[in-house]
Amino acid sequence: MKPQTPGMPRAQHVRAMVRSIAPEADPVGVELMRLVRAAANQYDALLDERLRATGLSGPRWGLLLRLIAHEQHEGPGGMTPTELSRCQNVSKNTISALLSGLEEQGLIMRHLDPDDKRVFRILLTEVGRALVRTTAPAQVNYLNRLAEGLSPEERQQLILLLEQLLASLAHAAEAPASSDLV
């Protein structure tokens, strides 16, 4: 991509770049992808910075939240690394590294599944559970403050639109592969 022309808004630059390589294509899909990724990356960076004092990263904190939510809804049986990998949408190698770090911190423990001795289940320790309970209110409030530039109505509209976008993406993922790429 060429450097952005001085004075040209980023969205206009992206549109111009897309039109230069695909003149007949509508650039809206590229713009949506860029903006969603940029927002997600910014959220991740801000949350990681905020969580640094707790010794956690955003992905580790997310795993702890997932485990406590599972515990509250499904009981104390824990989750398998494969289930966590799927829920967090990360590879098994990534989940393994995240879990190792949480285990080293004493926030989770691994137990053999009583019904299948080949499978480990991941459980929160009391220390992990206490950390989630003490940090969650401040983290949730912080995430809410990050969206204060939007009115309550705009936040609800954005949530609705993002849910619709996710449904559209899920539908596209289920559709047979298209020959549009060739």
C-alpha positions as CSV (number, residue, x, y, z in Angstrom):
1,M,0.0,0.0,0.0
2,K,1.3,3.5,-0.9
3,P,1.9,5.9,2.0
4,Q,-1.2,7.8,2.9
5,T,-1.5,11.1,1.0
6,P,-1.1,14.1,3.4
7,G,-4.5,15.5,4.2
8,M,-6.4,12.5,2.9
9,P,-8.6,10.8,5.5
10,R,-7.7,7.2,6.2
11,A,-11.1,5.8,4.9
12,Q,-10.7,7.8,1.6
13,H,-7.1,6.5,1.3
14,V,-8.3,2.9,1.7
15,R,-11.1,3.4,-0.9
16,A,-8.6,4.8,-3.3
17,M,-6.2,1.9,-2.8
18,V,-8.9,-0.7,-3.3
19,R,-10.2,1.0,-6.4
20,S,-6.6,1.2,-7.8
21,I,-6.2,-2.6,-7.6
22,A,-9.9,-3.7,-8.1
23,P,-11.7,-0.8,-9.9
24,E,-15.0,-2.5,-10.1
25,A,-15.1,-3.7,-6.5
26,D,-16.9,-1.9,-3.6
27,P,-14.3,-1.2,-1.0
28,V,-16.8,-1.4,2.0
29,G,-15.7,-4.9,2.9
30,V,-12.1,-3.9,3.2
31,E,-13.0,-0.8,5.2
32,L,-15.2,-2.9,7.6
33,M,-12.4,-5.4,8.1
34,R,-9.8,-2.7,8.7
35,L,-11.9,-0.9,11.3
36,V,-13.0,-4.0,13.2
37,R,-9.4,-5.2,13.4
38,A,-8.1,-1.8,14.4
39,A,-10.8,-1.5,17.1
40,A,-10.0,-5.0,18.4
41,N,-6.3,-4.4,18.4
42,Q,-6.7,-1.1,20.3
43,Y,-9.0,-2.8,22.8
44,D,-6.4,-5.6,23.3
45,A,-3.5,-3.1,23.7
46,L,-5.4,-1.0,26.2
47,L,-6.6,-4.0,28.2
48,D,-3.1,-5.6,28.3
49,E,-1.7,-2.3,29.6
50,R,-4.4,-2.0,32.2
51,L,-4.0,-5.7,33.3
52,R,-0.2,-5.5,33.5
53,A,-0.3,-4.7,37.3
54,T,-2.2,-7.9,37.9
55,G,0.4,-10.0,36.1
56,L,-2.1,-11.0,33.5
57,S,-2.5,-10.3,29.8
58,G,-5.9,-9.8,28.1
59,P,-5.9,-13.4,26.8
60,R,-5.1,-14.9,30.2
61,W,-7.7,-12.7,31.9
62,G,-10.2,-13.8,29.2
63,L,-9.5,-17.5,30.0
64,L,-10.1,-16.9,33.7
65,L,-13.4,-15.2,32.8
66,R,-14.3,-18.1,30.6
67,L,-13.5,-20.6,33.3
68,I,-15.5,-18.8,36.0
69,A,-18.5,-18.3,33.7
70,H,-18.4,-22.0,32.9
71,E,-18.1,-22.9,36.6
72,Q,-21.1,-20.7,37.4
73,H,-23.3,-22.2,34.6
74,E,-22.1,-25.8,34.3
75,G,-20.7,-26.6,37.7
76,P,-17.2,-27.2,39.0
77,G,-16.1,-29.8,36.3
78,G,-13.8,-27.4,34.5
79,M,-13.1,-27.3,30.7
80,T,-10.7,-29.1,28.5
81,P,-7.9,-27.3,26.7
82,T,-9.6,-28.1,23.4
83,E,-12.9,-26.5,24.6
84,L,-11.0,-23.4,25.7
85,S,-9.1,-23.3,22.4
86,R,-12.3,-23.3,20.5
87,C,-14.1,-20.8,22.8
88,Q,-11.2,-18.3,22.7
89,N,-10.6,-18.9,19.0
90,V,-6.9,-19.7,19.4
91,S,-4.7,-22.6,18.4
92,K,-4.0,-25.5,20.7
93,N,-0.4,-24.3,21.0
94,T,-1.5,-20.9,22.0
95,I,-4.0,-22.3,24.6
96,S,-1.2,-24.5,25.9
97,A,1.1,-21.6,26.4
98,L,-1.6,-19.5,28.1
99,L,-2.6,-22.3,30.4
100,S,1.0,-23.0,31.4
101,G,1.4,-19.3,32.4
102,L,-1.8,-19.4,34.4
103,E,-0.7,-22.6,36.1
104,E,2.7,-21.1,37.0
105,Q,0.9,-18.2,38.5
106,G,-1.2,-20.6,40.6
107,L,-4.5,-19.4,39.1
108,I,-5.5,-22.7,37.5
109,M,-4.9,-26.4,37.9
110,R,-5.1,-29.4,35.6
111,H,-7.0,-32.5,36.7
112,L,-7.5,-35.8,34.9
113,D,-11.0,-36.2,33.7
114,P,-12.6,-38.8,35.9
115,D,-14.4,-40.4,32.9
116,D,-11.5,-40.2,30.4
117,K,-8.0,-40.5,31.9
118,R,-6.6,-39.3,28.6
119,V,-8.1,-35.8,29.0
120,F,-7.2,-33.0,31.4
121,R,-9.8,-30.6,32.7
122,I,-8.8,-27.0,33.6
123,L,-10.1,-25.7,36.9
124,L,-9.7,-22.4,38.7
125,T,-7.8,-22.4,41.9
126,E,-9.2,-20.3,44.9
127,V,-6.5,-17.7,44.1
128,G,-7.6,-17.6,40.4
129,R,-11.3,-17.3,41.4
130,A,-10.5,-14.5,43.9
131,L,-8.4,-12.6,41.3
132,V,-11.3,-12.7,38.8
133,R,-13.8,-11.5,41.4
134,T,-11.6,-8.7,42.6
135,T,-10.5,-7.5,39.2
136,A,-13.6,-8.0,37.1
137,P,-15.6,-4.9,38.4
138,A,-12.8,-2.5,37.6
139,Q,-12.0,-4.1,34.3
140,V,-15.7,-4.0,33.2
141,N,-16.0,-0.4,34.3
142,Y,-12.8,0.4,32.3
143,L,-14.2,-1.3,29.2
144,N,-17.4,0.7,29.6
145,R,-15.4,4.0,29.9
146,L,-13.5,3.2,26.6
147,A,-16.9,3.5,24.8
148,E,-17.9,6.7,26.5
149,G,-17.4,8.5,23.1
150,L,-20.6,6.9,22.0
151,S,-24.0,7.7,23.4
152,P,-25.9,4.8,25.1
153,E,-28.1,4.5,22.0
154,E,-25.1,4.4,19.7
155,R,-23.5,1.7,21.8
156,Q,-26.6,-0.4,21.5
157,Q,-26.8,0.2,17.8
158,L,-23.1,-0.8,17.4
159,I,-23.7,-4.0,19.4
160,L,-26.7,-4.8,17.2
161,L,-24.7,-4.1,14.0
162,L,-21.7,-6.1,15.2
163,E,-24.0,-9.1,16.1
164,Q,-25.5,-8.9,12.6
165,L,-22.0,-8.7,11.1
166,L,-21.0,-11.8,13.1
167,A,-24.0,-13.6,11.9
168,S,-23.2,-12.7,8.3
169,L,-19.6,-13.9,8.8
170,A,-20.9,-17.2,10.4
171,H,-23.2,-17.7,7.4
172,A,-20.3,-17.1,5.0
173,A,-18.2,-19.6,6.9
174,E,-20.9,-22.2,6.5
175,A,-21.4,-21.6,2.8
176,P,-19.6,-23.7,0.2
177,A,-16.2,-22.3,-1.0
178,S,-16.7,-19.7,-3.7
179,S,-14.7,-19.4,-6.9
180,D,-14.6,-15.6,-6.5
181,L,-10.9,-15.7,-5.7
182,V,-9.7,-17.0,-9.1
